[in-house]
Amino acid sequence: MHDSPLRMAIPFFVLFIGSVFVGYIFKDLFIGPGTLTFEGAIYNSNNNYNMYESEFLPVYIKLIPVIFSLLGIILCLTLYNFFHNVKL
């Protein structure tokens, strides 16, 4: 229904296959031969309790994303109903 026509999908597929193979072949040029790329990228000290404290946040802070998502949906529906007949 909303898919790309075949004349657009084929070049994207060719680019996808090419990028996967070229990325695999030349990865050592970018990250160095034999390196573990993300080894130790996120370090947590034994004295760092921030990762644990985030599990015990108050409920009203955990609900902030839900509240703003609902407000965004309400705003989008309101603007759509107000502007759906406007000709630009």
Residue frames as a rotation matrix with the C-alpha (Angstrom) as fourth column:
MET 1
0.572 0.820 0.000 0.00
0.820 -0.572 0.000 0.00
0.000 0.000 -1.000 0.00
HIS 2
0.941 -0.292 -0.171 2.72
-0.263 -0.949 0.173 2.52
-0.213 -0.117 -0.970 0.98
ASP 3
0.370 -0.847 0.381 5.68
0.531 0.530 0.661 0.54
-0.762 -0.042 0.646 -0.33
SER 4
-0.139 -0.533 -0.835 8.23
-0.523 -0.677 0.519 2.04
-0.841 0.509 -0.184 -2.66
PRO 5
0.841 0.360 -0.405 7.92
-0.524 0.352 -0.775 1.20
-0.136 0.864 0.485 -6.33
LEU 6
0.806 -0.505 0.307 10.24
0.482 0.863 0.154 -1.49
-0.343 0.024 0.939 -7.60
ARG 7
0.505 -0.637 0.582 12.42
0.489 -0.344 -0.802 1.04
0.711 0.690 0.138 -9.44
MET 8
0.333 -0.396 0.856 13.30
-0.706 -0.706 -0.052 2.56
0.625 -0.587 -0.514 -6.04
ALA 9
0.823 0.060 0.565 13.46
-0.491 0.575 0.655 -0.66
-0.285 -0.816 0.502 -4.02
ILE 10
0.853 -0.517 0.069 16.04
0.486 0.741 -0.464 -2.38
0.188 0.429 0.883 -6.23
PRO 11
0.173 -0.853 0.492 18.74
0.016 -0.497 -0.868 0.35
0.985 0.158 -0.072 -5.89
PHE 12
0.336 -0.016 0.942 18.15
-0.894 -0.319 0.314 0.49
0.295 -0.948 -0.122 -2.13
PHE 13
0.953 0.030 0.301 18.59
-0.136 0.931 0.338 -3.27
-0.270 -0.363 0.892 -1.90
VAL 14
0.606 -0.786 0.119 21.80
0.514 0.273 -0.813 -3.12
0.606 0.554 0.570 -3.96
LEU 15
0.070 -0.564 0.823 23.13
-0.442 -0.757 -0.482 -0.32
0.895 -0.330 -0.302 -1.72
PHE 16
0.657 0.246 0.713 22.16
-0.754 0.229 0.615 -2.32
-0.012 -0.942 0.336 1.38
ILE 17
0.947 -0.312 0.079 24.00
0.315 0.949 -0.022 -5.45
-0.068 0.045 0.997 0.24
GLY 18
0.364 -0.852 0.376 27.03
0.380 -0.233 -0.895 -3.42
0.850 0.469 0.239 -0.85
SER 19
0.207 -0.277 0.939 27.25
-0.686 -0.725 -0.063 -1.50
0.698 -0.631 -0.340 2.41
VAL 20
0.877 0.120 0.465 27.08
-0.435 0.608 0.664 -4.67
-0.203 -0.785 0.585 4.50
PHE 21
0.792 -0.599 0.122 29.89
0.607 0.745 -0.277 -6.36
0.074 0.293 0.953 2.58
VAL 22
0.201 -0.742 0.640 32.09
0.212 -0.605 -0.768 -3.26
0.956 0.290 0.036 2.31
GLY 23
0.469 0.022 0.883 31.60
-0.764 -0.492 0.418 -2.54
0.444 -0.870 -0.213 6.02
TYR 24
0.952 -0.115 0.283 32.60
-0.065 0.830 0.555 -6.09
-0.299 -0.546 0.782 6.91
ILE 25
0.609 -0.756 0.238 35.66
0.694 0.364 -0.621 -6.02
0.383 0.544 0.747 4.65
PHE 26
-0.091 -0.690 0.718 36.98
0.262 -0.712 -0.651 -2.61
0.961 0.129 0.246 5.75
LYS 27
0.868 0.496 0.022 36.03
0.107 -0.232 0.967 -2.67
0.485 -0.837 -0.255 9.44
ASP 28
0.453 -0.768 -0.453 39.66
0.873 0.279 0.400 -3.16
-0.180 -0.577 0.797 10.50
LEU 29
-0.343 -0.553 0.759 40.61
0.685 -0.701 -0.201 0.13
0.643 0.451 0.619 8.83
PHE 30
0.142 0.522 0.841 38.24
-0.177 -0.823 0.540 2.02
0.974 -0.226 -0.025 11.11
ILE 31
0.867 0.301 0.397 38.47
-0.425 0.032 0.904 0.21
0.259 -0.953 0.156 14.44
GLY 32
-0.067 -0.969 0.238 41.89
-0.997 0.075 0.021 -1.38
-0.039 -0.236 -0.971 14.18
PRO 33
-0.017 0.033 -0.999 42.79
-0.467 0.883 0.037 -5.02
0.884 0.467 0.001 13.53
GLY 34
-0.282 -0.076 -0.956 41.74
0.458 0.865 -0.204 -7.47
0.843 -0.496 -0.209 16.19
THR 35
-0.944 -0.052 0.325 40.29
-0.234 -0.588 -0.774 -4.91
0.231 -0.807 0.543 18.60
LEU 36
-0.386 0.864 -0.323 37.23
0.920 0.386 -0.065 -5.43
0.069 -0.322 -0.944 20.71
THR 37
-0.397 0.148 0.906 35.35
0.404 -0.858 0.317 -2.30
0.824 0.492 0.281 19.71
PHE 38
0.248 0.636 0.730 33.06
-0.410 -0.614 0.674 -1.72
0.878 -0.466 0.108 22.66
GLU 39
0.237 -0.251 -0.939 35.04
0.730 0.683 0.002 -3.59
0.641 -0.686 0.345 25.30
GLY 40
-0.353 -0.354 -0.866 34.96
0.902 -0.375 -0.214 -1.36
-0.249 -0.857 0.451 28.36
ALA 41
-0.579 0.176 0.796 33.00
0.380 -0.805 0.455 1.40
0.721 0.566 0.399 26.60
ILE 42
0.391 0.708 0.588 30.59
-0.409 -0.438 0.800 1.57
0.824 -0.554 0.119 29.52
TYR 43
-0.551 -0.680 -0.484 32.48
0.234 0.431 -0.871 1.29
0.801 -0.593 -0.079 32.77
ASN 44
0.601 0.716 0.355 30.69
-0.258 -0.246 0.934 0.90
0.756 -0.653 0.037 36.06
SER 45
-0.563 -0.783 0.265 32.73
-0.455 0.026 -0.890 1.23
0.690 -0.622 -0.370 39.21
ASN 46
-0.404 0.384 -0.830 31.77
0.676 0.737 0.012 -0.79
0.617 -0.556 -0.557 42.25
ASN 47
-0.691 0.091 -0.717 31.20
0.568 -0.545 -0.616 2.49
-0.447 -0.833 0.325 44.08
ASN 48
-0.899 0.389 -0.201 28.87
-0.434 -0.729 0.530 3.88
0.060 0.563 0.824 41.42
TYR 49
-0.697 0.694 0.180 25.24
0.429 0.605 -0.671 3.32
-0.575 -0.391 -0.719 42.39
ASN 50
-0.567 0.488 -0.663 23.60
-0.634 -0.773 -0.028 5.47
-0.526 0.404 0.748 39.71
MET 51
-0.698 0.294 -0.653 22.56
-0.449 0.529 0.720 2.47
0.557 0.796 -0.237 37.65
TYR 52
-0.695 0.440 -0.569 20.80
0.646 0.729 -0.226 0.96
0.315 -0.525 -0.791 40.65
GLU 53
-0.696 0.414 -0.587 19.21
0.225 -0.651 -0.725 4.19
-0.682 -0.637 0.360 41.86
SER 54
-0.766 0.418 -0.488 17.49
-0.642 -0.490 0.589 4.70
0.008 0.765 0.644 38.52
GLU 55
-0.673 0.529 -0.517 15.41
0.249 0.820 0.515 1.60
0.696 0.218 -0.684 39.23
PHE 56
-0.289 0.526 -0.800 13.89
0.957 0.151 -0.247 3.17
-0.009 -0.837 -0.547 42.34
LEU 57
-0.955 0.017 0.297 12.71
0.042 -0.981 0.192 6.53
0.294 0.196 0.935 41.01
PRO 58
-0.577 0.815 -0.047 9.38
-0.138 -0.155 -0.978 7.91
-0.805 -0.558 0.202 42.24
VAL 59
-0.189 0.593 0.782 6.37
0.795 0.560 -0.232 6.93
-0.576 0.578 -0.578 40.16
TYR 60
0.727 0.541 -0.424 5.60
0.225 -0.770 -0.597 10.50
-0.649 0.338 -0.681 39.07
ILE 61
-0.023 -0.800 -0.599 9.03
-0.687 -0.423 0.591 10.77
-0.727 0.425 -0.540 37.43
LYS 62
-0.763 -0.241 0.599 8.58
0.154 0.833 0.531 7.45
-0.627 0.498 -0.599 35.65
LEU 63
0.105 0.917 0.386 5.21
0.797 0.155 -0.584 8.67
-0.595 0.369 -0.714 34.30
ILE 64
-0.005 -0.142 -0.990 6.64
-0.208 -0.968 0.140 11.84
-0.978 0.207 -0.024 32.70
PRO 65
-0.922 -0.338 -0.191 7.25
-0.240 0.111 0.964 10.20
-0.305 0.935 -0.183 29.26
VAL 66
-0.583 0.778 0.232 3.73
0.811 0.575 0.108 8.73
-0.050 0.251 -0.967 29.24
ILE 67
0.189 0.673 -0.715 2.15
0.573 -0.667 -0.476 12.06
-0.797 -0.319 -0.512 30.17
PHE 68
-0.252 -0.346 -0.904 4.05
-0.439 -0.792 0.425 13.98
-0.863 0.504 0.047 27.48
SER 69
-0.982 -0.038 0.183 3.26
0.131 0.560 0.818 11.30
-0.134 0.827 -0.546 24.89
LEU 70
-0.209 0.977 0.037 -0.44
0.951 0.212 -0.227 11.58
-0.229 -0.012 -0.973 25.65
LEU 71
0.220 0.235 -0.947 -0.23
0.168 -0.965 -0.200 15.38
-0.961 -0.115 -0.252 25.53
GLY 72
-0.706 -0.549 -0.448 1.48
-0.371 -0.252 0.894 15.13
-0.604 0.797 -0.026 22.14
ILE 73
-0.799 0.491 0.348 -1.24
0.602 0.651 0.462 12.84
0.000 0.579 -0.815 20.80
ILE 74
0.163 0.897 -0.412 -3.95
0.823 -0.354 -0.444 15.19
-0.544 -0.266 -0.796 22.05
LEU 75
-0.047 -0.261 -0.964 -2.16
-0.189 -0.946 0.265 18.18
-0.981 0.194 -0.004 20.50
CYS 76
-0.943 -0.330 -0.026 -1.76
-0.105 0.223 0.969 16.39
-0.314 0.917 -0.245 17.16
LEU 77
-0.483 0.837 0.258 -5.42
0.875 0.470 0.115 15.39
-0.025 0.281 -0.959 17.05
THR 78
0.275 0.572 -0.773 -6.52
0.544 -0.755 -0.366 18.91
-0.793 -0.320 -0.519 18.00
LEU 79
-0.337 -0.477 -0.812 -4.34
-0.387 -0.716 0.582 20.53
-0.858 0.510 0.057 15.34
TYR 80
-0.962 0.025 0.273 -5.45
0.242 0.547 0.802 18.01
-0.129 0.837 -0.532 12.74
ASN 81
-0.126 0.992 0.029 -9.13
0.969 0.130 -0.212 18.65
-0.214 0.002 -0.977 13.47
PHE 82
0.300 0.209 -0.931 -8.54
0.235 -0.962 -0.141 22.40
-0.925 -0.176 -0.337 13.33
PHE 83
-0.169 -0.536 -0.827 -6.42
-0.631 -0.586 0.508 22.50
-0.757 0.608 -0.239 10.15
HIS 84
-0.440 -0.115 0.891 -7.60
0.347 0.893 0.287 19.52
-0.828 0.435 -0.353 8.08
ASN 85
0.484 0.672 0.560 -9.65
0.800 -0.082 -0.594 21.69
-0.353 0.736 -0.578 5.68
VAL 86
0.525 -0.354 -0.774 -7.06
-0.231 -0.934 0.271 24.46
-0.819 0.036 -0.573 5.29
LYS 87
0.841 -0.262 0.473 -5.64
0.538 0.320 -0.780 24.74
0.053 0.911 0.410 1.77
LEU 88
0.299 -0.817 -0.492 -1.97
0.238 -0.435 0.868 25.64
-0.924 -0.377 0.064 1.68
